[in-house]
């Protein structure tokens, strides 16, 4: 297949971000040299333009009835119109038909309702937006609904939770297709803080104090949280900002009450703590994602910060 044909299925009152998180991440992957490239098509019933639940209008690129496959990926978006979409026998039938000729199938948010109506989640574990998980479970007892993870992958079928989790799932697809380097580069390109693992809870990692008002400090905070596994030495940060290390240190002390090195260490520890309590990643994997270099370095940091090893911290928080 010269191009990876990805069909995103929309319907009246789809959520714009459910669609855009997928299409923008794949577009970014193409810009960064993905080979084979992704060819992304937004398809609707009858080829009708799509009025999103926000009222914005998207132009359909193809008619779902005319698409025949083979497809690389089929993605069904979510939105407040998901109940009507799941009750549309023609739409559900075409989703079922296209799933048969797709390498992988996915839903975003309440798009899981359409996959369930098509019988594609039967006997599977699946997720959806936490607000709608109970309804999905009640209507489809044949599906094991888990409202906690941001996405679940079972064989060729994947389901993502609410809205921006579509970005996390798409990054996982890019990593599967082209490797972790491209996936992380795309994540940085769209200014995602981390490429979150699927079993992370449906919550933001950075619901913390508001960022500093100083524009350079905002840049530092955004850069650090988006590059935890990179070179975040004072010298590297100062070079990136085109300022002296002395000026960088003065800014950090004035606005963060920390030296650059201490701020970076705290950011890494906080991110590692979040991953330990919201995912099943090993200590070595958490250390790599958060820039500690080794599981032993992570252990030393946790003992110094919390008086606990990472495994003890995980057990205590789980309890």
N, C-alpha and C positions, 0 to 999 in steps of 0.2 A: 504494500500500500504506500504510494508516494506521499500522501498526506493523511493525517489522522483526522478523519471526518467526525466531528463532534456535533450532534444535534441537540440543541437546547429547546425543550418544549415549553411554550408559554400558552396561557389562556387568559380570558378576561379577569382582571384584578389580580394578576401575578405581582409578586414583589420585585421591584426593579433591582434591588441589591442582590437578590437570589440569582438573578441572571447576570448582572454586571460582575460580581465576584468571580464567576466562572469565566466569562468571556474576556475580561481584562487580564486575568492571570495567564490565560492561554495566549493572548495577544502579546503580552510581555515576554513570554517564553519564546515566541517566534522572533521578536526583536533581538533577543539575546542568543539566537542561533540554534534553536531547537531543530533537530533533523531526525526524522521527517517532521515537517511543520504541522501545526494544527490548522485545520480548515473548519471554522465554526459557523454554524447556521442556526438562526432562530426560526423555529417553525411553529405555525399555529394551524388550527382547524380552518380549512378553506383559504389559508393564506391571508386571513384578515389581520389588519393592524391590531396591535395589542395595547389596550388601555390598562396601564398598571394601576395597582390599588392606590397609588399616590396621585393618580390623574394624568401622569405623563404618558405620552403615546410612543410606542416603539413600532417601527416598520418591520413587518414579517418578511423574512428572506425566502421562505419556501412554504409550501403547503404540506402538512404532515401526511395527507392522503397520498401524495405523489412520491414520497421518499421510499426507496426500496432497499437500500443497503448494498453491500455490507457497511456497517458503521463501526467506528472505533469506540465511541462513547455516546451513550444516550443519557441526557440529564433532564429530569422533570423539575421545573421550578415550583416554589411554593407561593403562597399569597392568600389573601382573604377569600379569593374565589376558588379555593381548593375543593370545597364541598360540592359545588356545582360541577367542577371539572371531574371529580371522582364519580359523579352521577351521570356523566356524559358517556353513554355506551360507545359511541363512535370514537371519541377521543381515547378512552380507555382501551378499546380494541386495537387502535393503531399503536398505542404505547406497547401493548403486549406483543403485537406483530414485530415492531422494530426491535424490541428487546431480544427476540429470537435471533436477530442477525447482527447483534452488537457484541463487541468484545467485552464491554463492561456497561453496567447500567447504574444510574445513580438518581437520587432525589435530594432536593434541598428543602429543609424546613417542612412545611405541610405538604410538599410534593409527595411525601411518603403516603399520603392518603390515596393518590392516584396509583402508585405502585401497588399498594395493598388491594385496591379495587381490581387491578389487573391480575391479581394472584401471584405477583412476583415476590412478595414478602412471606408467603406461606411457609411455615416451619423455620423461619429465619428470625434472628435477633435484629432489631432495627431501632432507630431513634428518630425523633422529630423535635420540633420546638417544645420545650418543657410545658408550655401552656396548653398544648394540644395533645400531649402524650396520653392522658387519661381517656380522651375521646377516641383516639386511634385504637387503644387497647380494648375498649369496650365494643367498638364496632367490628374489630377484627381479632377475635380471640385466638385465631390461628397464628398470629404474629406475636413474638415476644418483644414487647416494647420496653426499651430502656431509655428513660428520659435524661440520664446523666451525661453520657459522652457527647463530645462535639461532633464526632462522626463514627460510624461503624462500618467496617468492610467485611463482608462474608461472601467469599467466592467472587463471582462477577458482579454482585449487587452491593451497592454502598448506599447508606443513608446519612445525611448530614442534618445537624440540629438547626437552630435558628439563624437565618440571614447570613452573617459574616462567617459562619462555620463553612459556608460554601467555598470560601477562600482557602481554608485549611485543607478541605478535601481535595480541591483542585491542585494545591501544592503537593499533596501526597501522590496524586496522579502524575504530576510532572516529575517527581522524584522517581516514581516507578518506571516511567518512560525514558528519562534522560539522566538520572542520577541526582544525588543530593546537592552537588555544587550548583547546578542550574536552578534547582528548586529554592535553595537558600538565596540565590541571587535575585530570583523573581520576588521572593518575600521582601527583600530589602528594597527592590525597585518599587513595590507598591506600599512601602513604609509599614510593613507588618512587623510588630515587635519581635515575634518569634514564630517559627514554623511549629505550631502546637501539635502534639501527638493526638491521635483520635480519641484516646481514652481520658483526655483531660476533661474536667467537669465544665458544664455550660456556664462559665463565669469568666470575667475578664481578669487577666493576670495583673493588670495595672490600675485597679480601683484603689488608688492611694491618694496622697496629698496632691493638690494641683501643681502643675509644673511651674517653675519660676517665671516671673514676668520678664526678666532680662532676656532679650532675643538671643544672645550668644549662649546663655545657659539653657534656653529651650532647645537650641540646636545640640548642645552637648548631651542633654538628657535623652532626646530622641535618638541621637546617634548611638549612645551607649546601650540603650535598651534594645536597639535593633541590630547590634553587632557584638553581643555578649561573648561569642566564640572567637572574636577577632583580636587584633592588637589594640588594646585600650590603654597603653602606657601613656604617661603624661606627655612624653615626647611625640607620640603618634597623634594624640588628640590635639596638641598645640599645632602640629604641622597641618592637620586637617582643617583647623580653624584659621590658619595663617596668622597666629599670634605667638608670642613667646611663652615658654613654660612658666615663667614668673608671672606673667599676666593671667594665664590660665589658673594658676594656683590662687592668685588673689581673688579672681572671680568666684571660684569654687568656695573659698573660705567665706566670702562675703554673702553669697546667695544660698549655699548649701550647708555651710558650717562644717565642711569637710574638705580635706585635700582631694585632688583628683584621684589618687590611688585608693584612698579610703572610700570615696563615693563609688568607684567602679567595683570594689570588693563587696560593698553592701548591695549594690544592684545585682551582682552575680549570686550572692547568697539568697536574696529574696526570691529571685527567679528560680533558683534550685529548690528552695523550700516549697514553692508553689508546685513545681513539677513533681516533687517527691510525694506530695499529699493529693495530687489530682491526676496522677498517671501511674502506670505500672513500669515505667522505664527503670532500668537498673541504675545503680549509683554511677557506674562508668559512663552510661549514656547521658545521664543528667550532667555529669561533670563536663563531658564533651560539648553539650549544647550550651552550657553556661560559661565556658571558658576557663575551667579549672585545670585542664590538662590531664588530670588523672583522678581516679576515685580516692586516692590517698590525700591529694590536695584538697578535695572536697571535704573529706572527713576532718582534716585539720581545721578547715575554715568553720565547720559546723561546731566542732568541740570548742573553738575559741568564741564563737558567737552565742551558742545556745547551751554549751556544756553537755551536748549530746552528739552521738554519731548520727549520720544520715539515716541509718536503719532504725535507730531508737527514736529519732524525730518522726519518722514516718509512722512507726507503731503508735507512738503517743497521740499523734494527730488523728490517726484512724480510730483510735479508741474514744 
